[in-house]
Amino acid sequence: MLFVSLLWLLLGTRAPVYALIAEQSQIIPSAIQSCFGVTVAWIIATLLFGRIYCATVCPVGTLQDLTIWSRRKLDPKHTFRYEPPRKIWVFILIAYIGSLVAGIWAVAYVVEPWNIMRNAASVVRPADTEATWQAIGVSLGVGVAAGGVMIAVILFSAWKWGRIFCTDVCPIGTALGCLHSQSLMHIAIDPDKCISCMKCEDVCASRCIKVDQRLVDNSRCTRCFDCTEVCPNDAIRFQLNRGRHRQTPLMEPNA
């Protein structure tokens, strides 16, 4: 999706498939254009499967994945470790929603994933965002700079800490994460099969797996499924969520 999005943004193609595949697949742009069916569809998908939006069509998510992949190629020994959840996302989400209610659109244009990519692409195609920034009283140069700074921050943070933008900053991803306890499916560790090899924790770019406690924080899991692919004993699986009221304490059998 990152490649599809950037291809049309940079080259200026106006084929109908652009709206269908790229912009209209995004939650906020589709909602702004009154295509609420797309937004509802993503909410339903999240309630069924968790934060699959983050691993499929989010361009910033894909950009982070490419950065993490590059880091692993250059440093095959690089691993991640579990980090306890931080509450900074709560304040960012409140500020984001408050700014939308107050009509302060500049905040959305700086931190919302699709707009981050549009701002970055406007370095090549400034006409696409010039009217937007002028409408909210900000010069195009400031808008382009905001996009460039955000991309630099995202690349650096992904290189150092994995998908920390998704788990701590992104208002869309963290809002979807609030639905984790109600999702039909979740990632779970089977304590009877786990041999504590640490491979799943090593590859978890969201840093939401803690093997020694058999814990997966599904509110931060972006559904990349790297953990299930590297497990040598089929101990970590994508399965029915049998304890939707809990955060996912996986010490219990078949939680």
N, C-alpha and C positions, 0 to 999 in steps of 0.2 A: 504494500500500500504506500509506503514511503516513496518508492520509485515511481509509482503511478501518479501520486500527488505532485511530486516535484517535476515530473516530465511535462505535465500539462501546465503547471504554474509557470515554469521557466520558458517553455516553448510557445505558450499562448494558444494552444489548440482549444478550439471551442466546440469540439465534437460532442454530441449528446451523451456519449458514454462518460465524458468528464464529470458531468453533474451526477450521473447515476453512480459511478464507482468512487469518485473522490469526495467532493464537497458534500453531496447529499447522504453519504454514509456516515457523516460525522454528527454527533449529538447536538451540539450547540448551533452550528450553521443550519442544520435542517429545522431545528425548532424556531430559529429566528425567521426563517422563510415559511413558517407555518406548515412544515412537513412533519407534523407531530407523530405521524405513523412510524417514522424512523426512530424517534426518541422512545416511543412506547415499545417498539420492537427490541431496542437495546435494553430497556428495563426488564422486559420479559426474559430476554436472553440471559441477563445477569441473575435473575431469580432462578433460572434453570441451571446455569452452569458457572456462575461467578463472573469475575472480571475478564471475560473473553474479549471485550472491546479493546482492552489495553494490549493484548497480544495479537490482535488481528488487523484492525484498520486505523489505530491511532498512529499518525506519522511520527510523533515524538517518541512513542514507544519503540517503533521500529528503528529510529535513529539511535536510541540507546542500545538496542540489541546489536546493531552493527558495531557500535563502539566497544561493547563488551566482547563481541566475537573477535574484534581486532586485538584487544588486550590479551585475550587467551592465546591467540596465534603468536603474539610476540613474547608472551610470558606464560607458557603452558602450566607452570606451577602455581599460577595465581588462583586463589580460592576466595570464597566469601564465607562469612561467619554470621550467625544469627545476631540481630540487633533488636532489643526491646522496642515496641512501638512508641513513637513520640507523638505528642499531642499538637505539634505545630500545625498539622493539616487542619485541625478543627478551626483554628483562628484564620487560616488562609481561606477555608471554605466559607466561613461566616463573612469575612471581608469581601469575598468574591460575590456572594449572594447579595450582600448589602449594597455593593457598588452597582449591581444590575438593577436592584429596586430603586436606588437613588438616581439611576441614569448616568452613572459614571462609567462609561463604556471603555475608557482607556485601560482599566484594570483587566477586563476580559480580553482585550486585544493584546495584552502583555503575557498573560499566564495560561490562556486556553490553548490546547495543543495545536488545533488547526490554524489558529491565527498566528501562533509562533512561527509556523512554517511559511505562512503567507508573508509575514513581515520579513523573514529571512530571504524569501524568494524575490521580494520587491527590490533587492539590491540589483537584480537583473531586469525586473519588470516593474518599475516604480509606479506606473500608471494604475496598476491593479489595486493599490492601497492608498494612493494619494487622496482620493475623495473621502475615503473613510477617516483618515487621520485629520483632514481639514474639517470634517463635520464635527469632530469632537474637540476642535480647537488646538490641535497639535500639528506641528509641521511634519512633512514627509520625512525629513532628515532624522527627526527624533524617533519616528515610527520605525524606520529602517534600523537605526541604532539600537532600539529596544529589541528588535528581532535578532540582530547580530549578537547582542550581549546575552540574550536568553539562550541562543544556540551554543555560544561559547561556554556558558555555565552548565548547560545540560551535557555537553560533550565531556567537560572536565569532571563533573560529578559522576557520570556514568563510568568513566575510566577508573575513577578512584573508588566509588562506592556502589556501583551497579545501578539499579533502577530506583534510586532514592528520590528522583523527581516524581515518579509515579506514586510512591508510598508516602511521601511527606509534603509534596507541594501541589501536584495537579488537582485542581478542584473537581474535574470530571471523574478521574479515577478514584479519588478518595470518597466522593459521593456514592459512586457505585459500590465501593467497598463497604459502605454502611449497610448494604443489603445482604452481606455475606451470611449472617445467621439465618436468613430465610431462604437461601439458595437450595435448590434440590440436590445439587452435587457439590462435593468438596474434595480436596486433597487430604488424605489421611494416611498415617503410618500404622501398620499392623505390628504391635509390640511383640507378637509371637514370631514374626518372620524377620524383624529388623536385627541385623548383626552389628549395628553401629559402625559401619564402614565409613560413614561421614560423606559419602559421595554426593548424596542429595543436598546436604547442607553446603558442600563445596561449590556446587553449580548454581545455587539459588540466588539469582541476581536481585531478588526482592528482599533477601536476607530475612526470610520469614519462617525458616525451618530450624528447629532446635532438636537435634537428634537425641541428645541425652535425656530429654524430657518427652520424647516422642510427640513433639508439638509442631503443628503447622498453623500459622496465623493466616487464615483464609481471607481476612479482610484486606491483607496486603498482597496476597498471591495474585499475580497477573496471568496465570494460566499459560505459562510457556511450556510446561510439561517436561522441562529438562530433567527434573528430579526423577520422574517416572522412567525416563529413558536410560538413566545411568544406574538405577538400582539393580544390583546383581541378583537380588532374591525376591523380586516382586513384592517388596515390603511396603512400598509407598504407592498408593493407588488413587485414581479418580473414581469416587464412589458416592453412593447415596449419603446424604447428610442425615444421620440418625439422631443428632442432638442439636437442632437448629437454635435452641435457646442458649447454647453455650458458645464460647469463642472458638472452640475446637480443642478441648483438652484431650489429647490422644493417648493418654495413659490407659484409657479404658479399652477393652477388646472391641475391635471393629467399630471404633468411634467414627 
